[in-house]
């Protein structure tokens, strides 16, 4: 086991030295820090975070790091194996005592560490958001860890595809497509799926004859003049049938995994809470029989009593089932499958001739 780890770490260190050797890497990291700085400053002024707390700033910075990490990581990882194959350096490594598994896992760890550098560069800004207050310790730990895991998943998919596909440009493009499918495709599938599957809502409305009230007046204590009940129907989308698509979205995974934080009115304090509440609300089927009786809410003073029976976001959050572990499990399976496939395709000796080769 020690020998395996030594060989694995050797591959990691060699790959990291190659990645950090050029000035372009430091320029990229510097641009990232400037972007996070600009976003942080704008968020502080937009959310009045100096007085309202840093919950919104912290969650938005985490999402921004995840966004940039998923944009940069495919370009850094999806040519890790086939790029060296094209340059002729992969064969040199394969004839050493380092195994194919060590090569693939080592390149994945190097790509993951590279992606984590962006998260590390954002730590001062995350610490600033925490210093503003209103950010629970559990949210800090869970959101950071899940974001780091998601960056590792993207790196694993990129390295895996670089071992499966022959051309580096094609593997980079496919990795971006996978990331887009998880980030944007799940939202499209959720929206189109809910709109495609609809149910009919039957609504009954009984309202006060306000024209009669204004014309004749109603002495306090008497019943309100009411119009005849009206019944009508309309279609409503059934997002409760397709909400599972959102479970595979990496941003939903991070938001739903972070413990919910709510104010005294039951409203979320950060972006994590609003996204998690929206996703959990989609789990519940809409009411297909609705009755609204304005006359029943009539008060002796001649007004309508306010309806305090509607659910607050915290109530929806508490009575729903979290889905983040399902999405994270899907992502881990994709990452493990991609790496295992890459090991199989990269293993030597080759089981078949490369494309274009023939036996003399």
TAMO-V808669 format. One record per run of one state. SS is the DSSP state (hx for helix, st for strand, lp for the rest). FROM is the first residue (numbers start at 1). TO is the last residue. If there is no record, write none. Layout:
SS_FROM_TO, SS_FROM_TO
//
This chain:
lp_1_1, hx_2_19, lp_20_22, hx_23_47, lp_48_48, hx_49_52, lp_53_54, hx_55_77, lp_78_81, hx_82_87, lp_88_88, hx_89_94, lp_95_99, hx_100_121, lp_122_122, hx_123_131, lp_132_136, hx_137_164, lp_165_167, hx_168_196, lp_197_197, st_198_206, lp_207_207, st_208_208, lp_209_209, hx_210_216, lp_217_225, st_226_226, lp_227_229, st_230_237, lp_238_238, hx_239_241, lp_242_242, hx_243_248, lp_249_249, hx_250_257, lp_258_261, st_262_262, lp_263_267, st_268_268, lp_269_270, hx_271_281, lp_282_288, st_289_293, lp_294_297, st_298_298, lp_299_303, st_304_304, lp_305_312, hx_313_318, lp_319_323, hx_324_346, lp_347_360
//
